[in-house]
Amino acid sequence: MKITVTRRFKNIDRPAAYKYVYDAIVGLWKECVYVFVNEASKHIVIDSGMSQASLLPLAANVRLASAIQESIRGFSPTPYKGVYSAAGVWNPNGYRSQAEGQRRGTKAYELSFGTPMNIDLTFSFKILVYQWYLHEVGVHGKPTWDALKLGRRAFTSHFNAHYFKRVSGNKFVKLLHRGKS
């Protein structure tokens, strides 16, 4: 299960306008990722903390790691013996732990911004913790977590609510129309 959000911006005519738009959009994009992580983490039920911990590398990228760490502090100080791979293969010698979740989380996301001359924003997150995947799609008749869906909704909503406030300011209009740098 995976979410991907991509936006591209082209045909901006002045270098100072490029820089202004890039900085504004990248700042907003990082805020949206922050909102995604914050919202998704609220809907993950904590057992060992492995699922939540898989968000830590992404959270660190948008300065939210301490909040995620606080939410899993005190859960499962001793790792559980036995773990499923991301593909659902049982490994009786592995451990289900926060450290394992964090290790998997380093490969769970893509976050890129392009350059000021070619703004190409990408955010992608895929679930690499099998337990999270099971609960995301529903298992044993229990309700689903819907963490990705709710996180994506929060991301999109934040982007749509703040985009025009960020990019259509007086400074941008002056830079674009008058060519000041």
C-alpha positions in Angstrom: 0.0 0.0 0.0 1.5 3.3 -1.0 0.5 7.0 -1.4 2.2 9.3 -3.9 1.7 13.0 -4.3 3.5 14.9 -7.1 3.3 18.5 -8.3 5.3 20.3 -11.0 5.7 24.0 -11.7 7.2 25.3 -14.9 7.3 28.4 -17.1 8.1 31.0 -14.4 10.0 33.7 -16.2 12.4 35.5 -13.7 15.2 34.1 -11.6 14.2 35.9 -8.4 10.6 34.7 -8.9 11.9 31.1 -9.3 13.7 31.3 -6.0 10.7 32.9 -4.2 8.3 30.4 -5.5 10.6 27.5 -4.8 11.2 28.5 -1.2 7.5 29.1 -0.6 6.4 25.8 -2.2 9.1 23.7 -0.6 8.3 25.2 2.8 4.6 24.4 2.2 5.4 20.9 1.0 7.4 20.1 4.1 4.5 21.4 6.2 2.2 19.1 4.4 4.5 16.1 5.0 4.6 17.2 8.7 0.8 17.2 8.7 0.7 13.8 7.0 3.0 12.2 9.6 1.2 13.8 12.5 -2.2 12.7 11.3 -1.2 9.2 10.2 0.6 8.5 13.6 -2.6 9.4 15.5 -4.4 6.4 13.8 -1.7 3.7 14.4 -2.5 1.6 17.4 0.7 0.9 19.3 1.8 -2.6 20.3 5.5 -2.9 19.9 5.8 0.6 18.4 7.3 -0.8 15.2 4.6 0.7 12.9 4.9 4.1 14.5 8.7 3.9 14.5 8.7 3.4 10.7 7.5 7.0 10.5 10.6 8.3 12.4 13.0 8.8 9.5 10.4 10.7 7.5 9.4 12.7 10.7 13.1 13.6 11.3 13.2 15.0 7.7 10.4 17.5 8.6 11.4 18.1 12.2 8.7 16.0 13.9 10.7 13.1 15.2 10.6 14.0 18.8 6.8 14.0 18.8 6.7 10.5 17.3 9.3 9.3 19.8 7.3 10.7 22.7 4.2 8.9 21.4 5.9 5.5 21.5 8.0 6.0 24.6 7.4 3.3 27.2 5.8 0.8 24.8 7.4 -2.6 24.4 10.8 -2.0 26.0 11.7 -5.6 25.2 11.3 -6.4 21.5 9.0 -9.3 20.6 10.6 -12.4 19.2 9.5 -13.2 15.6 8.7 -10.7 12.9 7.1 -10.6 9.4 9.0 -9.2 6.5 7.3 -6.4 4.5 6.1 -9.1 2.1 4.5 -11.1 4.9 7.1 -13.8 5.3 7.5 -15.0 8.9 11.0 -14.9 10.5 11.0 -16.6 13.9 14.6 -15.3 14.6 13.9 -11.6 13.9 12.5 -9.1 16.4 9.5 -6.8 16.2 10.8 -3.6 17.8 10.9 0.1 17.4 14.5 -0.1 16.1 13.4 -2.5 13.3 10.5 -0.2 12.4 12.9 2.7 12.2 15.3 0.7 10.1 12.5 -0.1 7.6 11.2 3.5 7.7 14.4 4.7 6.0 13.3 2.9 2.8 9.6 3.7 3.2 9.5 7.2 1.8 10.7 9.5 -1.0 10.7 13.2 -0.6 12.2 15.5 -3.2 11.8 19.1 -4.3 13.6 19.5 -7.6 15.4 22.8 -8.2 14.4 26.5 -8.2 14.4 26.3 -12.0 12.5 23.0 -12.2 10.2 22.6 -9.2 9.3 18.9 -9.1 7.8 18.1 -5.7 7.4 14.4 -4.8 6.2 12.8 -1.6 5.7 9.0 -1.5 5.2 6.8 1.5 4.7 3.0 1.5 4.1 0.7 4.4 7.0 -1.6 5.0 5.7 -3.0 8.4 3.5 -6.0 7.7 1.4 -5.5 10.9 0.6 -2.0 9.8 -0.3 -3.2 6.3 -2.7 -5.8 7.8 -4.4 -3.2 10.0 -4.5 -0.7 7.2 -6.5 -3.0 5.0 -8.5 -4.7 7.8 -7.7 -8.0 9.5 -9.8 -10.5 11.5 -13.0 -8.3 11.2 -11.4 -5.5 13.1 -11.8 -1.9 11.8 -9.0 -0.6 9.7 -6.6 2.1 10.9 -6.9 4.1 7.6 -3.8 6.0 8.6 -2.6 6.5 5.1 -5.9 7.7 3.8 -6.4 10.1 6.7 -2.8 11.3 6.4 -3.2 11.9 2.7 -6.5 13.7 3.2 -4.8 16.0 5.8 -1.8 16.5 3.4 -4.0 17.5 0.5 -6.3 19.7 2.6 -3.3 21.6 4.1 -1.8 22.1 0.6 -5.1 23.4 -0.9 -5.8 25.6 2.1 -2.4 27.3 2.1 -1.1 27.3 -1.5 -2.5 30.6 -2.7 -1.6 32.4 0.6 2.0 31.3 0.1 2.6 31.9 -3.6 0.3 34.8 -4.6 1.7 37.5 -2.4 2.7 41.0 -3.4 6.4 40.2 -3.5 5.8 37.4 -6.0 3.7 39.6 -8.2 6.3 42.4 -8.2 9.2 39.9 -8.9 7.3 38.3 -11.8 5.9 41.5 -13.5 8.7 44.0 -12.9 11.6 41.6 -13.1 13.3 42.9 -9.9 15.8 40.5 -8.4 
